[in-house]
Amino acid sequence: MQVIYKYRKHLAIIGILAALLSAIFSGPTFITPLFKSTVILYPTASNSISKVLLSENTGGSKDILEFGEEEQTEQMLQILNSNKIRDRVVKKYKLLEHYNIKPGSKYRMTRLFKEYENNFRFRRTEFMAVNITVYDRDAQMAADMANDIAELVDSTINRMQKEVAVKAFKIVETEYLKLKKEVQVKEDSLTKLRSYGVHDYESQSEMFNRQLAIEMARGNKEGVRRLEKKLSVLSKYGGPYVSLRDALVHDKKQLSELRARYEEAKVDATENLPHKFVVSNGIKAEKKSYPIRWLIVVISTFSVLFLAILVFGVVEVAAGRVELEIKKKTLKPNKFKQEDVASADRRYTPKIVTEEKERVYDPPPEPEPEPQSKAEETIMPVAETKPGIEERTTASAKNEVKKNKRDYKSIEMDNYFNSSNLVKLVVEWKYHLLAIVGGAALLAAIFSAPFFITPMFKSHAVIYPANVEPYSEESTTEQMLQILNSQDIVDSVIKKFNLADHYEIDRDYKYFRTIMLYEYNQNVSINKTPFESVQIEVYDKDPVIARDMVNAIIDFYNKKVSSMHKGKYAEVVKMYEDQLSRKRAVLDSLKQELYVLGTEYGLIEYSAQSQEIMRGYLKTVYGNNARDINTKEVKRLLDNMEIKSGQLIELVQMIQDEARTYVEVKLDLEMNVRFLKAQMTYANIVTHPFAADKKSYPVRWIIVVIAALASFIFALLVILFLENRKKQGLSS
């Protein structure tokens, strides 16, 4: 307050000048005014058209009109921050020219991306919406860019989804057409069997057996022979007919389901659906949003005044015109006399003790000390003598001496760490400190140059997992992180780019493997972002190699996941093929047994034949043919039916069951073969890597600043130590 009062006129002039200059330099001439435009939108809850609109099982899918939750909001934020949208905005509005960046400049892309990040901001609101804010010197252009970014969200998401949807559609289309062709083949096979006279196995066998009984009753041997011939054909082709017919029924049912999936996949691959609800569109601003001149003036004025007060205070301290305040310690009872606490500059000097008389005498008066400044008086104790002789014991005198020394040291340390004393030390040693700090800054600038520290360029990509399912309780993003950090991918990248030679590591070195992995982990970073995506960062002295390494890591990830999936699918396919072979063998053996029953025993269909045999055996045939029943043949068929009827029923039922199971296993096999042969990718790339045009490491100005600050602090500590030793020597 003394400094403020003393320099009040100076401070007033400085404050007015600061306000005036900040008002001038915050004007449009020096700071380009920026206009703000904002778009607020919500993501949709569902991204699949087919599941929402066409799928029969819509109970688990979300409504197309429902707002998205946290997961969808985070995904939209990640897409908004992707280079897919950034590159399209840069190209459409020619931002290189708009931001006055020369096309041939060395760091044009770095400057462009920095300007983009400063002027385009995306954040999540407290209401789980997404806020898009764009700043630009052209108000209409800011509004147009904000609205275009909101529109680009749909096209970007659709484009990413189409990459997966088109591949899925091709897979489903291939399977659909393949199954459709198989159905056509089976229908042609049934047509061929019908040309042999097998139209409906059950009804034909019933009719033929009934007519055979009639012809036997008539004694029409020619008719019996013709019927037996037909029954022989029926017994030969009846089994294949039943198998084909049942398989065709199942295939047509599967074809119907696959056709539904085909239609869904076709819709996903060809149609587009909005992925956002726009709450507020961007409009042309009437008033600039940056800079806020009054805020700049206020902050600048107060900052300059505060700095001026500090400077004036330092000047006053350096000139020795400000009295130093001694911080008095709170003492315990009987530590010092009350008068010593009240007056910190009064101290007792040690008394001279004569042990023989056990009396304490005052020392003789000492010569007057040389004049000292007030600051020195606060540090050095002033000797004081008391007139007269006091009777004290030797122990009491020693205690008094110790108390005085402790009191002196305490006051001395308080003054030693006083900020005013630190300022005086800095002023006193200013040339030394300037030399030390300057030398440290110069050395830091030299040793952070490319000659000593190899500059590193950064390339990165942001990806989401796709076409995968979690193996356990982890999320698909965590699964992706684990696979990307797997040793197989690390070894593949090291081998592809020959990183041992690239990092100049001797292969014959004892700890070659450890050093190699250490260098890889130092230069390659794979982490999960706040938006549940994965960011891959690669540092390298060659920007092109850094970009290629990122692409290679993604490519090896796709191959790794594909290998893992196909390994499991191959096991499943082998299992289904073995099961299908066994089913085929069982069906063939059952058909052979049914053929034997038909040709040797005349048994084809239990229900119809047993009915006719019993009518012939009981002679309950009506009409003129009742007298012509072939009793011998009826007796033979009856005996065969009694012996083989159970086997016949069992064979027919087993053939039907085995044929149904065979079709189901075949469908499962075909589905797994489809996934085994499919060429799929397992990552959605939100931000593609690019070759950086400016190094990311080291940041030389940070190294210089930290080195200078560290040398200043260390030098100041050394100076404090030396000054303390010096004062202790003087006091002793």
Secondary structure, DSSP 8 states (H G I E B T S, - for coil): -HHHHHTHHHHHHHHHHHHHHHHHHTSTTTS--BEEEEEEEEEBS---HIIIII-S--SSS--TTSB--HHHHHHHHHHHTSHHHHHHHHHHHTHHHHTT--TT-TTHHHHHHHHHHHHEEEEE-TTS-EEEEEEESSHHHHHHHHHHHHHHHHHHHHHHHHHHHHHHHHHHHHHHHHHHHHHHHHHHHHHHHHHTT-S-HHHHHHHHHHHHHHHHHHT-HHHHHHHHHHHHHHHHHHHHHHHHHHHHHHHHHHHHHHHHHHHHHHHHHH-----EEEEE-----SS--B--HHHHHHHHHHHHHHHHHHHHHHHHHHHT-S----------TTSS-HHHHH-TTB-----EEETTTTEEE------------HHHHHHS-B----SS-B---HHHHHHHHHHHHHHHHHHHHHHHT-HHHHHHHHHHTHHHHHHHHHHHHHHHHHHTSTTTS--BEEEEEEEEE-S---SSSS-HHHHHHHHHTSHHHHHHHHHHTTHHHHTT--TTSTTHHHHHHHHHHHHEEEEE-TTS-EEEEEEESSHHHHHHHHHHHHHHHHHHHHHHHHHHHHHHHHHHHHHHHHHHHHHHHHHHHHHHHHHHS----HHHHHHHHHHHHHT---SGGGGG--HHHHHHHHHHHHHHHHHHHHHHHHHHHHHHHHHHHHHHHHHHHHHHH-----EEEEE-----SS--B--HHHHHHHHHHHHHHHHHHHHHHHHHHHHHHHH-
